[in-house]
């Protein structure tokens, strides 16, 4: 008699987290970054003029939770996953009207984003 257990999977969604058969968080990082990028685009389209404090409030309220949801369980450790998530943060920094584009790395360490 053959074993009729569950079929092998490549990925499935459980409590909002994508789990793959190799247990790497790449799919979760890609999906979280895509969702955060889409919300950042919506913010750019609907709020034409924001000062730094207002943009920071919107970023912390609408964008950052998508990047931090259950981060303890899927904790990105691969460099490509970390850079995928940081690309959203770079785009958000550039979206702020008061932050010059060339001063990204110097401004990133400021107290505004912590």
Biopython code that builds the backbone (N, CA, C, O; Angstrom):
import numpy as np
from Bio.PDB.StructureBuilder import StructureBuilder

atoms = [
    (1, "UNK", "N", (0.830, -1.169, 0.000)),
    (1, "UNK", "CA", (0.000, 0.000, 0.000)),
    (1, "UNK", "C", (0.886, 1.248, 0.000)),
    (1, "UNK", "O", (1.863, 1.322, 0.745)),
    (2, "UNK", "N", (0.540, 2.223, -0.837)),
    (2, "UNK", "CA", (1.288, 3.468, -0.932)),
    (2, "UNK", "C", (0.804, 4.466, 0.114)),
    (2, "UNK", "O", (-0.360, 4.471, 0.516)),
    (3, "UNK", "N", (1.729, 5.299, 0.530)),
    (3, "UNK", "CA", (1.383, 6.348, 1.479)),
    (3, "UNK", "C", (0.662, 7.470, 0.752)),
    (3, "UNK", "O", (1.161, 7.962, -0.260)),
    (4, "UNK", "N", (-0.490, 7.884, 1.238)),
    (4, "UNK", "CA", (-1.323, 8.908, 0.608)),
    (4, "UNK", "C", (-1.283, 10.207, 1.421)),
    (4, "UNK", "O", (-2.331, 10.784, 1.712)),
    (5, "UNK", "N", (-0.112, 10.658, 1.781)),
    (5, "UNK", "CA", (0.043, 11.882, 2.567)),
    (5, "UNK", "C", (-0.188, 13.121, 1.716)),
    (5, "UNK", "O", (-0.557, 13.027, 0.546)),
    (6, "UNK", "N", (0.030, 14.264, 2.310)),
    (6, "UNK", "CA", (-0.171, 15.503, 1.561)),
    (6, "UNK", "C", (0.824, 15.610, 0.405)),
    (6, "UNK", "O", (1.951, 15.122, 0.483)),
    (7, "UNK", "N", (0.390, 16.240, -0.630)),
    (7, "UNK", "CA", (1.229, 16.408, -1.807)),
    (7, "UNK", "C", (2.372, 17.372, -1.490)),
    (7, "UNK", "O", (2.211, 18.272, -0.665)),
    (8, "UNK", "N", (3.516, 17.192, -2.135)),
    (8, "UNK", "CA", (4.617, 18.136, -1.914)),
    (8, "UNK", "C", (4.210, 19.524, -2.389)),
    (8, "UNK", "O", (3.398, 19.669, -3.303)),
    (9, "UNK", "N", (4.774, 20.522, -1.770)),
    (9, "UNK", "CA", (4.402, 21.895, -2.101)),
    (9, "UNK", "C", (5.629, 22.682, -2.496)),
    (9, "UNK", "O", (6.749, 22.332, -2.122)),
    (10, "UNK", "N", (5.422, 23.738, -3.247)),
    (10, "UNK", "CA", (6.522, 24.644, -3.539)),
    (10, "UNK", "C", (6.404, 25.879, -2.653)),
    (10, "UNK", "O", (7.412, 26.393, -2.167)),
    (11, "UNK", "N", (5.183, 26.357, -2.441)),
    (11, "UNK", "CA", (4.962, 27.456, -1.510)),
    (11, "UNK", "C", (3.505, 27.467, -1.098)),
    (11, "UNK", "O", (2.632, 27.068, -1.869)),
    (12, "UNK", "N", (3.241, 27.919, 0.109)),
    (12, "UNK", "CA", (1.867, 28.120, 0.540)),
    (12, "UNK", "C", (1.817, 29.282, 1.512)),
    (12, "UNK", "O", (2.834, 29.683, 2.079)),
    (13, "UNK", "N", (0.628, 29.813, 1.695)),
    (13, "UNK", "CA", (0.401, 30.996, 2.514)),
    (13, "UNK", "C", (-0.246, 30.574, 3.823)),
    (13, "UNK", "O", (-1.271, 29.892, 3.833)),
    (14, "UNK", "N", (0.369, 30.991, 4.934)),
    (14, "UNK", "CA", (-0.180, 30.687, 6.241)),
    (14, "UNK", "C", (-0.047, 31.923, 7.113)),
    (14, "UNK", "O", (1.065, 32.378, 7.381)),
    (15, "UNK", "N", (-1.171, 32.469, 7.557)),
    (15, "UNK", "CA", (-1.212, 33.670, 8.391)),
    (15, "UNK", "C", (-0.503, 34.855, 7.750)),
    (15, "UNK", "O", (0.116, 35.666, 8.440)),
    (16, "UNK", "N", (-0.596, 34.949, 6.440)),
    (16, "UNK", "CA", (-0.008, 36.075, 5.730)),
    (16, "UNK", "C", (1.463, 35.929, 5.430)),
    (16, "UNK", "O", (2.091, 36.884, 4.973)),
    (17, "UNK", "N", (2.037, 34.759, 5.672)),
    (17, "UNK", "CA", (3.459, 34.527, 5.419)),
    (17, "UNK", "C", (3.584, 33.411, 4.387)),
    (17, "UNK", "O", (2.984, 32.345, 4.528)),
    (18, "UNK", "N", (4.372, 33.675, 3.350)),
    (18, "UNK", "CA", (4.625, 32.653, 2.344)),
    (18, "UNK", "C", (5.735, 31.738, 2.838)),
    (18, "UNK", "O", (6.813, 32.197, 3.215)),
    (19, "UNK", "N", (5.459, 30.439, 2.830)),
    (19, "UNK", "CA", (6.424, 29.439, 3.260)),
    (19, "UNK", "C", (6.736, 28.561, 2.057)),
    (19, "UNK", "O", (5.831, 28.025, 1.418)),
    (20, "UNK", "N", (8.016, 28.419, 1.755)),
    (20, "UNK", "CA", (8.426, 27.604, 0.615)),
    (20, "UNK", "C", (9.025, 26.297, 1.105)),
    (20, "UNK", "O", (9.299, 26.131, 2.294)),
    (21, "UNK", "N", (9.228, 25.367, 0.171)),
    (21, "UNK", "CA", (9.773, 24.075, 0.556)),
    (21, "UNK", "C", (11.236, 24.141, 0.990)),
    (21, "UNK", "O", (11.695, 23.261, 1.718)),
    (22, "UNK", "N", (11.981, 25.169, 0.558)),
    (22, "UNK", "CA", (13.360, 25.296, 0.993)),
    (22, "UNK", "C", (13.505, 26.237, 2.203)),
    (22, "UNK", "O", (14.619, 26.464, 2.676)),
    (23, "UNK", "N", (12.393, 26.781, 2.701)),
    (23, "UNK", "CA", (12.323, 27.642, 3.888)),
    (23, "UNK", "C", (13.118, 28.940, 3.765)),
    (23, "UNK", "O", (13.494, 29.528, 4.778)),
    (24, "UNK", "N", (13.375, 29.387, 2.558)),
    (24, "UNK", "CA", (14.031, 30.682, 2.365)),
    (24, "UNK", "C", (12.955, 31.758, 2.278)),
    (24, "UNK", "O", (11.884, 31.514, 1.722)),
    (25, "UNK", "N", (13.224, 32.942, 2.817)),
    (25, "UNK", "CA", (12.199, 33.991, 2.858)),
    (25, "UNK", "C", (12.119, 34.837, 1.590)),
    (25, "UNK", "O", (11.544, 35.924, 1.631)),
    (26, "UNK", "N", (12.662, 34.389, 0.487)),
    (26, "UNK", "CA", (12.714, 35.206, -0.727)),
    (26, "UNK", "C", (11.328, 35.577, -1.250)),
    (26, "UNK", "O", (11.108, 36.723, -1.643)),
    (27, "UNK", "N", (10.403, 34.638, -1.261)),
    (27, "UNK", "CA", (9.054, 34.915, -1.756)),
    (27, "UNK", "C", (8.363, 35.932, -0.852)),
    (27, "UNK", "O", (7.713, 36.857, -1.339)),
    (28, "UNK", "N", (8.501, 35.764, 0.458)),
    (28, "UNK", "CA", (7.886, 36.700, 1.400)),
    (28, "UNK", "C", (8.475, 38.095, 1.241)),
    (28, "UNK", "O", (7.735, 39.078, 1.265)),
    (29, "UNK", "N", (9.790, 38.203, 1.079)),
    (29, "UNK", "CA", (10.429, 39.509, 0.905)),
    (29, "UNK", "C", (9.959, 40.179, -0.379)),
    (29, "UNK", "O", (9.694, 41.381, -0.395)),
    (30, "UNK", "N", (9.857, 39.412, -1.443)),
    (30, "UNK", "CA", (9.414, 39.961, -2.724)),
    (30, "UNK", "C", (7.973, 40.450, -2.646)),
    (30, "UNK", "O", (7.654, 41.537, -3.128)),
    (31, "UNK", "N", (7.106, 39.647, -2.040)),
    (31, "UNK", "CA", (5.696, 40.032, -1.914)),
    (31, "UNK", "C", (5.534, 41.248, -1.005)),
    (31, "UNK", "O", (4.759, 42.151, -1.318)),
    (32, "UNK", "N", (6.251, 41.282, 0.111)),
    (32, "UNK", "CA", (6.151, 42.415, 1.033)),
    (32, "UNK", "C", (6.670, 43.690, 0.385)),
    (32, "UNK", "O", (6.071, 44.754, 0.540)),
    (33, "UNK", "N", (7.782, 43.591, -0.342)),
    (33, "UNK", "CA", (8.338, 44.760, -1.017)),
    (33, "UNK", "C", (7.408, 45.251, -2.123)),
    (33, "UNK", "O", (7.243, 46.458, -2.301)),
    (34, "UNK", "N", (6.802, 44.334, -2.864)),
    (34, "UNK", "CA", (5.876, 44.725, -3.927)),
    (34, "UNK", "C", (4.658, 45.452, -3.356)),
    (34, "UNK", "O", (4.212, 46.455, -3.914)),
    (35, "UNK", "N", (4.126, 44.949, -2.256)),
    (35, "UNK", "CA", (2.976, 45.595, -1.624)),
    (35, "UNK", "C", (3.350, 46.975, -1.097)),
    (35, "UNK", "O", (2.586, 47.928, -1.251)),
    (36, "UNK", "N", (4.518, 47.083, -0.477)),
    (36, "UNK", "CA", (4.956, 48.371, 0.052)),
    (36, "UNK", "C", (5.232, 49.365, -1.080)),
    (36, "UNK", "O", (4.923, 50.550, -0.954)),
    (37, "UNK", "N", (5.818, 48.880, -2.196)),
    (37, "UNK", "CA", (6.042, 49.759, -3.351)),
    (37, "UNK", "C", (4.719, 50.256, -3.923)),
    (37, "UNK", "O", (4.618, 51.416, -4.323)),
    (38, "UNK", "N", (3.708, 49.397, -3.967)),
    (38, "UNK", "CA", (2.422, 49.826, -4.514)),
    (38, "UNK", "C", (1.764, 50.870, -3.610)),
    (38, "UNK", "O", (1.148, 51.814, -4.103)),
    (39, "UNK", "N", (1.888, 50.709, -2.318)),
    (39, "UNK", "CA", (1.321, 51.703, -1.402)),
    (39, "UNK", "C", (2.104, 53.008, -1.485)),
    (39, "UNK", "O", (1.519, 54.089, -1.414)),
    (40, "UNK", "N", (3.418, 52.915, -1.634)),
    (40, "UNK", "CA", (4.227, 54.121, -1.805)),
    (40, "UNK", "C", (3.836, 54.856, -3.075)),
    (40, "UNK", "O", (3.782, 56.086, -3.085)),
    (41, "UNK", "N", (3.563, 54.124, -4.145)),
    (41, "UNK", "CA", (3.085, 54.754, -5.378)),
    (41, "UNK", "C", (1.743, 55.423, -5.187)),
    (41, "UNK", "O", (1.505, 56.503, -5.728)),
    (42, "UNK", "N", (0.858, 54.796, -4.425)),
    (42, "UNK", "CA", (-0.441, 55.405, -4.147)),
    (42, "UNK", "C", (-0.267, 56.701, -3.351)),
    (42, "UNK", "O", (-0.959, 57.687, -3.606)),
    (43, "UNK", "N", (0.649, 56.697, -2.398)),
    (43, "UNK", "CA", (0.908, 57.907, -1.607)),
    (43, "UNK", "C", (1.459, 59.001, -2.501)),
    (43, "UNK", "O", (1.057, 60.159, -2.382)),
    (44, "UNK", "N", (2.374, 58.651, -3.396)),
    (44, "UNK", "CA", (2.933, 59.655, -4.311)),
    (44, "UNK", "C", (1.856, 60.253, -5.225)),
    (44, "UNK", "O", (1.859, 61.456, -5.490)),
    (45, "UNK", "N", (0.946, 59.414, -5.698)),
    (45, "UNK", "CA", (-0.086, 59.910, -6.596)),
    (45, "UNK", "C", (-1.102, 60.804, -5.894)),
    (45, "UNK", "O", (-1.571, 61.787, -6.469)),
    (46, "UNK", "N", (-1.441, 60.467, -4.660)),
    (46, "UNK", "CA", (-2.526, 61.166, -3.990)),
    (46, "UNK", "C", (-2.091, 62.335, -3.112)),
    (46, "UNK", "O", (-2.895, 63.219, -2.814)),
    (47, "UNK", "N", (-0.852, 62.344, -2.705)),
    (47, "UNK", "CA", (-0.344, 63.445, -1.887)),
    (47, "UNK", "C", (0.797, 64.094, -2.644)),
    (47, "UNK", "O", (1.929, 63.611, -2.605)),
    (48, "UNK", "N", (0.510, 65.174, -3.325)),
    (48, "UNK", "CA", (1.520, 65.822, -4.153)),
    (48, "UNK", "C", (2.527, 66.609, -3.325)),
    (48, "UNK", "O", (3.719, 66.603, -3.630)),
    (49, "UNK", "N", (2.065, 67.277, -2.294)),
    (49, "UNK", "CA", (2.964, 68.107, -1.494)),
    (49, "UNK", "C", (2.882, 67.692, -0.043)),
    (49, "UNK", "O", (1.869, 67.896, 0.625)),
    (50, "UNK", "N", (3.947, 67.116, 0.425)),
    (50, "UNK", "CA", (4.044, 66.714, 1.825)),
    (50, "UNK", "C", (5.347, 67.235, 2.400)),
    (50, "UNK", "O", (6.387, 67.190, 1.742)),
    (51, "UNK", "N", (5.292, 67.725, 3.613)),
    (51, "UNK", "CA", (6.554, 68.041, 4.258)),
    (51, "UNK", "C", (7.097, 66.759, 4.899)),
    (51, "UNK", "O", (6.434, 65.722, 4.880)),
    (52, "UNK", "N", (8.276, 66.834, 5.451)),
    (52, "UNK", "CA", (8.952, 65.639, 5.943)),
    (52, "UNK", "C", (8.186, 64.971, 7.085)),
    (52, "UNK", "O", (8.122, 63.743, 7.146)),
    (53, "UNK", "N", (7.612, 65.750, 7.978)),
    (53, "UNK", "CA", (6.893, 65.170, 9.121)),
    (53, "UNK", "C", (5.626, 64.441, 8.677)),
    (53, "UNK", "O", (5.317, 63.362, 9.183)),
    (54, "UNK", "N", (4.896, 65.030, 7.734)),
    (54, "UNK", "CA", (3.683, 64.379, 7.240)),
    (54, "UNK", "C", (4.012, 63.091, 6.483)),
    (54, "UNK", "O", (3.330, 62.078, 6.639)),
    (55, "UNK", "N", (5.065, 63.140, 5.659)),
    (55, "UNK", "CA", (5.457, 61.944, 4.928)),
    (55, "UNK", "C", (5.921, 60.855, 5.889)),
    (55, "UNK", "O", (5.636, 59.676, 5.677)),
    (56, "UNK", "N", (6.624, 61.240, 6.929)),
    (56, "UNK", "CA", (7.075, 60.269, 7.915)),
    (56, "UNK", "C", (5.901, 59.599, 8.611)),
    (56, "UNK", "O", (5.928, 58.393, 8.857)),
    (57, "UNK", "N", (4.878, 60.368, 8.928)),
    (57, "UNK", "CA", (3.681, 59.805, 9.542)),
    (57, "UNK", "C", (2.993, 58.813, 8.605)),
    (57, "UNK", "O", (2.586, 57.734, 9.035)),
    (58, "UNK", "N", (2.863, 59.172, 7.334)),
    (58, "UNK", "CA", (2.240, 58.280, 6.352)),
    (58, "UNK", "C", (3.090, 57.040, 6.141)),
    (58, "UNK", "O", (2.555, 55.937, 6.024)),
    (59, "UNK", "N", (4.412, 57.204, 6.090)),
    (59, "UNK", "CA", (5.306, 56.059, 5.910)),
    (59, "UNK", "C", (5.184, 55.082, 7.071)),
    (59, "UNK", "O", (5.072, 53.874, 6.863)),
    (60, "UNK", "N", (5.205, 55.601, 8.285)),
    (60, "UNK", "CA", (5.128, 54.728, 9.456)),
    (60, "UNK", "C", (3.755, 54.074, 9.602)),
    (60, "UNK", "O", (3.640, 52.991, 10.176)),
    (61, "UNK", "N", (2.721, 54.724, 9.087)),
    (61, "UNK", "CA", (1.373, 54.198, 9.233)),
    (61, "UNK", "C", (0.998, 53.202, 8.147)),
    (61, "UNK", "O", (0.386, 52.175, 8.442)),
    (62, "UNK", "N", (1.352, 53.482, 6.895)),
    (62, "UNK", "CA", (0.855, 52.671, 5.784)),
    (62, "UNK", "C", (1.891, 51.766, 5.117)),
    (62, "UNK", "O", (1.536, 50.700, 4.614)),
    (63, "UNK", "N", (3.152, 52.166, 5.102)),
    (63, "UNK", "CA", (4.155, 51.426, 4.339)),
    (63, "UNK", "C", (4.970, 50.498, 5.230)),
    (63, "UNK", "O", (5.130, 49.318, 4.919)),
    (64, "UNK", "N", (5.477, 51.017, 6.317)),
    (64, "UNK", "CA", (6.356, 50.240, 7.191)),
    (64, "UNK", "C", (5.716, 48.974, 7.777)),
    (64, "UNK", "O", (6.416, 47.970, 7.912)),
    (65, "UNK", "N", (4.431, 48.970, 8.130)),
    (65, "UNK", "CA", (3.850, 47.725, 8.649)),
    (65, "UNK", "C", (3.915, 46.552, 7.655)),
    (65, "UNK", "O", (4.009, 45.398, 8.074)),
    (66, "UNK", "N", (3.866, 46.830, 6.367)),
    (66, "UNK", "CA", (3.968, 45.756, 5.384)),
    (66, "UNK", "C", (5.371, 45.160, 5.353)),
    (66, "UNK", "O", (5.542, 43.975, 5.066)),
    (67, "UNK", "N", (6.366, 45.979, 5.648)),
    (67, "UNK", "CA", (7.736, 45.482, 5.675)),
    (67, "UNK", "C", (8.051, 44.741, 6.968)),
    (67, "UNK", "O", (8.920, 43.869, 6.985)),
    (68, "UNK", "N", (7.361, 45.077, 8.042)),
    (68, "UNK", "CA", (7.678, 44.521, 9.353)),
    (68, "UNK", "C", (6.714, 43.431, 9.818)),
    (68, "UNK", "O", (6.886, 42.905, 10.918)),
    (69, "UNK", "N", (5.718, 43.080, 9.027)),
    (69, "UNK", "CA", (4.730, 42.096, 9.463)),
    (69, "UNK", "C", (5.393, 40.743, 9.679)),
    (69, "UNK", "O", (5.944, 40.165, 8.743)),
    (70, "UNK", "N", (5.343, 40.242, 10.891)),
    (70, "UNK", "CA", (5.908, 38.936, 11.285)),
    (70, "UNK", "C", (7.370, 38.784, 10.884)),
    (70, "UNK", "O", (7.797, 37.699, 10.490)),
    (71, "UNK", "N", (8.124, 39.848, 10.982)),
    (71, "UNK", "CA", (9.532, 39.809, 10.585)),
    (71, "UNK", "C", (10.317, 38.792, 11.415)),
    (71, "UNK", "O", (11.330, 38.267, 10.953)),
    (72, "UNK", "N", (9.857, 38.512, 12.633)),
    (72, "UNK", "CA", (10.565, 37.557, 13.480)),
    (72, "UNK", "C", (10.501, 36.143, 12.903)),
    (72, "UNK", "O", (11.427, 35.354, 13.094)),
    (73, "UNK", "N", (9.431, 35.823, 12.210)),
    (73, "UNK", "CA", (9.290, 34.457, 11.705)),
    (73, "UNK", "C", (9.972, 34.248, 10.357)),
    (73, "UNK", "O", (10.441, 33.144, 10.081)),
    (74, "UNK", "N", (10.041, 35.276, 9.508)),
    (74, "UNK", "CA", (10.665, 35.071, 8.206)),
    (74, "UNK", "C", (11.973, 35.809, 8.054)),
    (74, "UNK", "O", (12.535, 35.816, 6.959)),
    (75, "UNK", "N", (12.470, 36.415, 9.071)),
    (75, "UNK", "CA", (13.750, 37.097, 9.199)),
    (75, "UNK", "C", (14.681, 36.953, 7.982)),
    (75, "UNK", "O", (15.318, 35.912, 7.820)),
    (76, "UNK", "N", (14.766, 37.975, 7.134)),
    (76, "UNK", "CA", (15.597, 37.864, 5.931)),
    (76, "UNK", "C", (17.080, 37.826, 6.284)),
    (76, "UNK", "O", (17.567, 38.681, 7.024)),
    (77, "UNK", "N", (17.790, 36.846, 5.760)),
    (77, "UNK", "CA", (19.214, 36.730, 6.029)),
    (77, "UNK", "C", (20.043, 36.746, 4.754)),
    (77, "UNK", "O", (21.258, 36.935, 4.817)),
    (78, "UNK", "N", (19.421, 36.554, 3.605)),
    (78, "UNK", "CA", (20.142, 36.627, 2.342)),
    (78, "UNK", "C", (20.285, 38.083, 1.917)),
    (78, "UNK", "O", (19.378, 38.886, 2.136)),
    (79, "UNK", "N", (21.416, 38.426, 1.311)),
    (79, "UNK", "CA", (21.678, 39.804, 0.923)),
    (79, "UNK", "C", (20.657, 40.293, -0.107)),
    (79, "UNK", "O", (20.272, 41.461, -0.079)),
    (80, "UNK", "N", (20.216, 39.424, -1.008)),
    (80, "UNK", "CA", (19.237, 39.850, -2.018)),
    (80, "UNK", "C", (17.890, 40.174, -1.375)),
    (80, "UNK", "O", (17.188, 41.071, -1.842)),
    (81, "UNK", "N", (17.521, 39.463, -0.317)),
    (81, "UNK", "CA", (16.264, 39.744, 0.373)),
    (81, "UNK", "C", (16.345, 41.044, 1.157)),
    (81, "UNK", "O", (15.393, 41.825, 1.181)),
    (82, "UNK", "N", (17.475, 41.271, 1.791)),
    (82, "UNK", "CA", (17.660, 42.512, 2.544)),
    (82, "UNK", "C", (17.657, 43.703, 1.599)),
    (82, "UNK", "O", (17.039, 44.724, 1.899)),
    (83, "UNK", "N", (18.336, 43.590, 0.462)),
    (83, "UNK", "CA", (18.362, 44.706, -0.488)),
    (83, "UNK", "C", (16.990, 44.918, -1.125)),
    (83, "UNK", "O", (16.654, 46.042, -1.497)),
    (84, "UNK", "N", (16.197, 43.859, -1.256)),
    (84, "UNK", "CA", (14.835, 43.984, -1.776)),
    (84, "UNK", "C", (13.979, 44.841, -0.842)),
    (84, "UNK", "O", (13.239, 45.715, -1.294)),
    (85, "UNK", "N", (14.087, 44.585, 0.454)),
    (85, "UNK", "CA", (13.329, 45.369, 1.424)),
    (85, "UNK", "C", (13.887, 46.789, 1.557)),
    (85, "UNK", "O", (13.130, 47.742, 1.745)),
    (86, "UNK", "N", (15.199, 46.923, 1.459)),
    (86, "UNK", "CA", (15.794, 48.253, 1.559)),
    (86, "UNK", "C", (15.481, 49.116, 0.347)),
    (86, "UNK", "O", (15.547, 50.342, 0.429)),
    (87, "UNK", "N", (15.141, 48.495, -0.773)),
    (87, "UNK", "CA", (14.790, 49.285, -1.956)),
    (87, "UNK", "C", (13.520, 50.105, -1.703)),
    (87, "UNK", "O", (13.376, 51.211, -2.224)),
    (88, "UNK", "N", (12.607, 49.559, -0.904)),
    (88, "UNK", "CA", (11.399, 50.313, -0.546)),
    (88, "UNK", "C", (11.785, 51.504, 0.333)),
    (88, "UNK", "O", (11.254, 52.601, 0.161)),
    (89, "UNK", "N", (12.696, 51.289, 1.260)),
    (89, "UNK", "CA", (13.118, 52.373, 2.135)),
    (89, "UNK", "C", (13.863, 53.450, 1.353)),
    (89, "UNK", "O", (13.698, 54.638, 1.631)),
    (90, "UNK", "N", (14.683, 53.050, 0.377)),
    (90, "UNK", "CA", (15.370, 54.034, -0.468)),
    (90, "UNK", "C", (14.365, 54.837, -1.278)),
    (90, "UNK", "O", (14.488, 56.056, -1.396)),
    (91, "UNK", "N", (13.369, 54.155, -1.838)),
    (91, "UNK", "CA", (12.349, 54.850, -2.627)),
    (91, "UNK", "C", (11.541, 55.805, -1.751)),
    (91, "UNK", "O", (11.170, 56.891, -2.196)),
    (92, "UNK", "N", (11.269, 55.408, -0.518)),
    (92, "UNK", "CA", (10.532, 56.282, 0.387)),
    (92, "UNK", "C", (11.369, 57.491, 0.766)),
    (92, "UNK", "O", (10.838, 58.593, 0.903)),
    (93, "UNK", "N", (12.664, 57.300, 0.935)),
    (93, "UNK", "CA", (13.539, 58.425, 1.243)),
    (93, "UNK", "C", (13.580, 59.408, 0.087)),
    (93, "UNK", "O", (13.574, 60.622, 0.290)),
    (94, "UNK", "N", (13.623, 58.879, -1.120)),
    (94, "UNK", "CA", (13.646, 59.755, -2.289)),
    (94, "UNK", "C", (12.294, 60.413, -2.528)),
    (94, "UNK", "O", (12.227, 61.475, -3.148)),
    (95, "UNK", "N", (11.232, 59.809, -2.051)),
    (95, "UNK", "CA", (9.900, 60.380, -2.252)),
    (95, "UNK", "C", (9.670, 61.599, -1.369)),
    (95, "UNK", "O", (8.865, 62.472, -1.695)),
    (96, "UNK", "N", (10.370, 61.651, -0.270)),
    (96, "UNK", "CA", (10.229, 62.802, 0.607)),
    (96, "UNK", "C", (10.797, 64.025, -0.116)),
    (96, "UNK", "O", (11.936, 63.997, -0.580)),
    (97, "UNK", "N", (10.037, 65.056, -0.209)),
    (97, "UNK", "CA", (10.442, 66.242, -0.974)),
    (97, "UNK", "C", (11.608, 66.990, -0.341)),
    (97, "UNK", "O", (12.354, 67.670, -1.045)),
    (98, "UNK", "N", (11.776, 66.880, 0.956)),
    (98, "UNK", "CA", (12.823, 67.640, 1.632)),
    (98, "UNK", "C", (14.139, 66.895, 1.728)),
    (98, "UNK", "O", (15.104, 67.438, 2.266)),
    (99, "UNK", "N", (14.213, 65.682, 1.232)),
    (99, "UNK", "CA", (15.444, 64.913, 1.303)),
    (99, "UNK", "C", (16.102, 64.906, -0.065)),
    (99, "UNK", "O", (15.547, 64.344, -1.009)),
    (100, "UNK", "N", (17.265, 65.514, -0.194)),
    (100, "UNK", "CA", (17.959, 65.502, -1.491)),
    (100, "UNK", "C", (18.372, 64.089, -1.867)),
    (100, "UNK", "O", (18.662, 63.268, -0.997)),
    (101, "UNK", "N", (18.397, 63.808, -3.157)),
    (101, "UNK", "CA", (18.666, 62.449, -3.613)),
    (101, "UNK", "C", (20.097, 62.028, -3.351)),
    (101, "UNK", "O", (20.336, 60.848, -3.096)),
    (102, "UNK", "N", (21.048, 62.924, -3.400)),
    (102, "UNK", "CA", (22.446, 62.539, -3.237)),
    (102, "UNK", "C", (22.831, 62.303, -1.788)),
    (102, "UNK", "O", (23.888, 61.728, -1.526)),
    (103, "UNK", "N", (22.026, 62.718, -0.863)),
    (103, "UNK", "CA", (22.365, 62.598, 0.539)),
    (103, "UNK", "C", (21.621, 61.445, 1.202)),
    (103, "UNK", "O", (21.332, 61.501, 2.397)),
    (104, "UNK", "N", (21.310, 60.407, 0.444)),
    (104, "UNK", "CA", (20.503, 59.300, 0.975)),
    (104, "UNK", "C", (21.164, 58.628, 2.166)),
    (104, "UNK", "O", (20.552, 58.503, 3.227)),
    (105, "UNK", "N", (22.400, 58.197, 2.001)),
    (105, "UNK", "CA", (23.025, 57.412, 3.057)),
    (105, "UNK", "C", (23.310, 58.247, 4.297)),
    (105, "UNK", "O", (23.272, 57.726, 5.411)),
    (106, "UNK", "N", (23.592, 59.522, 4.123)),
    (106, "UNK", "CA", (23.815, 60.375, 5.285)),
    (106, "UNK", "C", (22.509, 60.629, 6.019)),
    (106, "UNK", "O", (22.492, 60.656, 7.250)),
    (107, "UNK", "N", (21.424, 60.814, 5.299)),
    (107, "UNK", "CA", (20.122, 61.077, 5.930)),
    (107, "UNK", "C", (19.506, 59.831, 6.515)),
    (107, "UNK", "O", (18.672, 59.924, 7.415)),
    (108, "UNK", "N", (19.894, 58.662, 6.026)),
    (108, "UNK", "CA", (19.270, 57.431, 6.491)),
    (108, "UNK", "C", (19.533, 57.207, 7.975)),
    (108, "UNK", "O", (18.696, 56.635, 8.674)),
    (109, "UNK", "N", (20.675, 57.649, 8.456)),
    (109, "UNK", "CA", (21.005, 57.450, 9.848)),
    (109, "UNK", "C", (20.411, 58.497, 10.770)),
    (109, "UNK", "O", (20.634, 58.447, 11.979)),
    (110, "UNK", "N", (19.666, 59.438, 10.231)),
    (110, "UNK", "CA", (19.105, 60.488, 11.077)),
    (110, "UNK", "C", (18.002, 59.936, 11.967)),
    (110, "UNK", "O", (17.516, 58.824, 11.759)),
    (111, "UNK", "N", (17.622, 60.708, 12.938)),
    (111, "UNK", "CA", (16.647, 60.263, 13.925)),
    (111, "UNK", "C", (15.234, 60.172, 13.360)),
    (111, "UNK", "O", (14.367, 59.563, 13.988)),
    (112, "UNK", "N", (14.976, 60.759, 12.191)),
    (112, "UNK", "CA", (13.617, 60.759, 11.635)),
    (112, "UNK", "C", (13.124, 59.368, 11.306)),
    (112, "UNK", "O", (11.935, 59.090, 11.458)),
    (113, "UNK", "N", (13.999, 58.486, 10.860)),
    (113, "UNK", "CA", (13.557, 57.197, 10.334)),
    (113, "UNK", "C", (13.633, 56.072, 11.335)),
    (113, "UNK", "O", (13.319, 54.930, 11.000)),
    (114, "UNK", "N", (14.038, 56.359, 12.541)),
    (114, "UNK", "CA", (14.159, 55.283, 13.535)),
    (114, "UNK", "C", (12.888, 55.093, 14.291)),
    (114, "UNK", "O", (12.813, 54.230, 15.166)),
]
sb = StructureBuilder()
sb.init_structure("model")
sb.init_model(0)
sb.init_chain("A")
sb.init_seg("    ")
for serial, (resi, resn, name, xyz) in enumerate(atoms, 1):
    if name == "N":
        sb.init_residue(resn, " ", resi, " ")
    sb.init_atom(name, np.array(xyz, "f"), 0.0, 1.0, " ", f" {name:<3s}", serial, name[0])
structure = sb.get_structure()
